[in-house]
Amino acid sequence: MSWRGRASHYVAAGALAAGLLVWAAHEAWPSRDIPVALPIVVTSAYDEWSDTLGRREILSDVLARAGITGREYVSFLKATHALNPRRMQPGLIFEVRRLKGAAVAHRLGVRLDPERNLVMTRLGGDSGWSETVETIPWTTERLRTTAVIQSNLYDALDAAIPDSFLPVRQRVALAWAIADVYDWEVDFTRDLRPGDRVEVLIERLQSPQGEKRLSRILAARVDVAGIPSFAFAFDNPTGATGFYDDRGRSLRRAFLRAPLRFSHISSRFGGRFHPILKRWRTHEGTDYAAGYGTPVRATADGIVTEAGRNGGYGNLIEIRHANGIRTRYGHLSKFAKGLHVGQRVSQEQTIGYVGSTGLSTGPHLHYEFLVNGRPTNPQRKDAGAGEPVAAKLKSAFDTVRAQLFAELEPTGLPAAAPAFGAAAAARED
Ligand SMILES: [Zn+2]
C-alpha cells in the first residue's frame, strides 16, 4: 500500500473505520424521514445496503448499481456540490436506501471525510435531488494505554489495545503519532528492546455511530532500554503544539534519530518486520530497508556537499552540518528536484528517494553519520540538547505537565520494566 501523505492516512483510516462499523451503523443510522418507533411494516418498506467505490471505479459505477443512471444521474450531479466525481478516493463507502420494488434509490449517504457526512435525497416527481452536508459531532475523551514491547511497536499496541478502544487502523495511526513525537529521540525500528514500555495518554474522538479515532497525543512515556523518556504536549505562544520532556526541554533536537519516517518504512501490523539488513557494528553506517521511492529526509539543517554518483554508494548525498558533523545517504533512486551542491537544506526536508543504486542487492537506504570525518554510530547525545520552555512560560508548563503526568501514570511511577531475558536473546538474530 502506498501513502501519499497524512491527509490520505486519515481519510483511508476513516473510511475503513466506517467500513468496520457499517453493519452497526446500518441499524443505528439516523432516520430523519421516518418516526422514531419503527413499525416493522415501515422498516421492510425499503432495502438498505452499503456499497464501496472500487479501485478502478468512478462515481457513475456506484450510482448505476443504485439505479441512478441517465437523466437521474444528470440531476444527481446537478444537485451535488460536495461530491467531486473526478476526485474520489477508492474505498469510499456509500449507504444506499431504495424503496422495495423501486428501480432507483431514493437516499444515498457518504462519508466525505472524518468530519462530514453527505446525504443525497431524491425528491418526488421531476424535482431531482437535494443535498445535505452534516457535520459529524465527534466527542472527545482522554484515555491512557500502556504496552510492553515484545517485538515491535505495532505488535505491542495491537496486543494492548482492544477494538473497543481504537480500531486497528487507528492503532497504526497511534504508532505513527508516537514515532512522530519521538522523531528526534527514538528510532523505533532500532532502539526498542523486548521489555521496553510505552505509555500514552491520548485524546480520542467518538462519533454518534460509535466510530473511534485518535485525535492527538497529550503525553507519553517510552522506556528505551529501561530509561524513561517523557513527552508532554504544551502549546507554544506561536500556536503550535510542542512536546517537552519532564524537565521542560523540547523533544526537538538538531538531529532526527532516523532519516526515514517510521510511518514510511513500516506500515503493517503483524508479521515480523526487520528493517535492518545489518547491524551498525558490522558496517560503517546504518541500513534501512524500505520500499523503492520512499522519501529520505535530511536529519538536520545543513549544506549539500555532494549529490551524484559515487562508486558503491550509487546515488549519494552528503550534507555538512554544524560541529564538524556530516551525514551521507546512499543507494538513492533519485534526488529531490533541483537538489544541488551548495544548497542549504533544512531538517526533515525530502532530499532524495530510496533506491538500489551502487553496490546494493535491494532497495534500502545506507545512512552514515560522520564526526570529524569518522563514521560514528549516532548516540542520543549527538542529537544536541532540546530548547527549554521559555522562562516566562515555565510555571504554566509545570502546571500542565503535573496534570498530564497524573493522568498518564495515575498510580505513580511504575517499577522498572522487567528484563525479558529469553526474548531479548532471541531477538539478536
Ligand atoms: Zn549500508
Residues whose N, C-alpha, C, O or C-beta is under 5 A from the ligand:
A	BS01	ZN	G285 T286 D287 H366
